[in-house]
Amino acid sequence: MSGFDEPPMQKGEAQRPKGLPPAPGEPTALQRAWLARGLDQPGGKLPLFSPDARRIDPRTVKACMERGWCEPWYANPTKPDWIVCKLTDKGRRLFSGE
């Protein structure tokens, strides 16, 4: 398991379509896993690649930016279409229980 897979369903749990958040306004499992990787990085820097070396889908990055969980950090001069992001305070609160 790479940390980006959906958790196994529990007995009696209704089957939900893959990729939906647990509740409206919450991150999907994939978004949450990506955001969590910034918690222990200097400045909250979020990775450009998954643990198995695949580029993070730009739709994931943009969806998290739209919800205020991360923000662009700096322009990447060698790859201008790659958005380098960092966690926001709102993104950190997803993990603090506030």
Salt bridges, closest charged atoms under 4 A:
ASP52 OD2 - ARG54 NH2 2.67
ASP57 OD2 - ARG59 NH2 2.63
GLU71 OE2 - LYS86 NZ 3.78
